[in-house]
């Protein structure tokens, strides 16, 4: 099961390895990736990983806002990077491979949780600055 699962997910995670020859190293990398992803398929591990990514997005936003807040020069650049990142994450989640399926793959769920944590952090920063 792990090999079949990893061969389905391998082009999504690492397209370079998917086009390589079927060597022993390529088999080991794909099998190890499949086992790690299968280990995270248990519900409590999957939920804990999603919460970690949500909190990491929140921390990342707070850190970036502190860096950008030191000098007002970086504000437009950070705003452009954050907007492009959020739109790319949304496009990958809602229109990317596997869109519309009830059971999303783990990397897409983690990316979505990272985005949600970052947006929550931005909203909280605006409330802190507004008061």
C-alpha positions in Angstrom: 0.0 0.0 0.0 2.8 2.4 0.8 4.4 2.1 -2.6 1.2 2.6 -4.5 0.3 5.6 -2.3 3.7 7.2 -2.7 3.7 6.7 -6.5 0.4 8.5 -6.7 1.6 11.4 -4.5 5.2 11.6 -5.8 4.5 13.8 -8.8 2.7 16.3 -6.6 5.5 16.4 -3.9 8.6 16.3 -6.1 8.1 16.4 -9.9 11.8 16.0 -10.5 11.9 12.6 -8.8 8.9 11.4 -10.7 10.7 11.8 -14.1 13.9 10.1 -13.0 14.8 6.5 -13.8 13.6 3.8 -11.5 16.8 3.3 -9.5 17.3 1.9 -6.0 17.7 5.4 -4.6 14.5 6.7 -6.3 12.6 3.7 -4.9 14.0 4.3 -1.4 13.0 8.0 -1.5 9.5 7.4 -2.8 8.9 4.5 -0.3 10.2 6.6 2.6 8.0 9.5 1.6 5.0 7.2 1.3 5.6 5.7 4.8 5.9 9.2 6.3 2.6 10.3 4.7 1.0 7.0 5.7 2.2 7.6 9.3 0.5 11.0 9.3 -2.8 9.6 8.0 -3.9 8.6 11.5 -6.4 11.2 12.7 -4.8 12.5 15.8 -1.4 12.8 14.1 -3.0 14.6 11.1 -4.9 17.0 13.4 -1.8 17.8 15.5 0.2 18.5 12.3 -2.5 20.8 11.1 -2.6 22.7 14.4 1.2 23.0 14.3 1.0 24.5 10.8 -1.8 26.8 11.8 0.3 28.1 14.8 3.4 28.4 12.6 1.5 30.6 10.1 0.4 32.8 13.0 3.9 33.0 14.3 5.3 33.7 10.9 2.9 36.6 10.3 3.7 38.1 13.7 7.4 37.9 13.0 7.1 39.4 9.5 4.9 42.2 10.7 7.5 43.1 13.3 10.3 43.2 10.7 8.2 45.2 8.3 7.1 47.6 11.1 10.6 48.7 11.9 10.9 50.7 8.8 8.0 51.7 6.6 10.0 51.1 3.4 9.1 47.3 3.3 5.4 47.7 3.7 4.4 47.6 0.0 6.9 44.7 -0.7 5.5 42.6 2.2 1.9 43.4 1.2 2.6 42.2 -2.4 4.4 39.0 -1.2 1.6 38.2 1.2 -1.1 38.8 -1.4 0.6 36.7 -4.0 1.2 33.9 -1.4 -2.4 33.9 -0.2 -3.8 33.8 -3.7 -1.4 31.0 -4.8 -2.4 28.9 -1.7 -6.1 29.5 -2.4 -5.6 28.6 -6.1 -3.7 25.4 -5.3 -6.3 24.3 -2.7 -9.5 25.1 -4.6 -8.5 24.6 -8.2 -5.3 22.5 -8.0 -5.0 18.7 -8.3 -7.6 16.9 -6.4 -9.9 19.9 -6.0 -13.5 19.0 -5.0 -12.5 15.7 -3.4 -13.7 15.3 0.2 -10.4 13.8 1.3 -7.7 16.3 0.4 -4.0 15.2 0.4 -2.0 16.2 3.5 0.4 18.8 1.8 -2.6 20.8 0.5 -4.3 20.7 3.9 -1.1 21.8 5.6 -0.7 24.7 3.1 -4.2 25.7 3.7 -3.7 25.7 7.5 -0.5 27.7 7.1 -2.5 30.3 5.1 -5.3 30.4 7.6 -2.9 31.0 10.5 -1.1 33.7 8.6 -4.4 35.5 7.8 -5.5 35.2 11.4 -2.2 36.7 12.5 -2.6 39.6 10.0 -6.2 40.3 11.3 -5.0 40.3 14.9 -2.1 42.6 14.0 -4.5 45.1 12.4 -6.7 45.0 15.5 -3.6 45.6 17.7 -2.5 48.6 15.5 -6.0 50.0 15.3 -6.5 50.3 19.1 
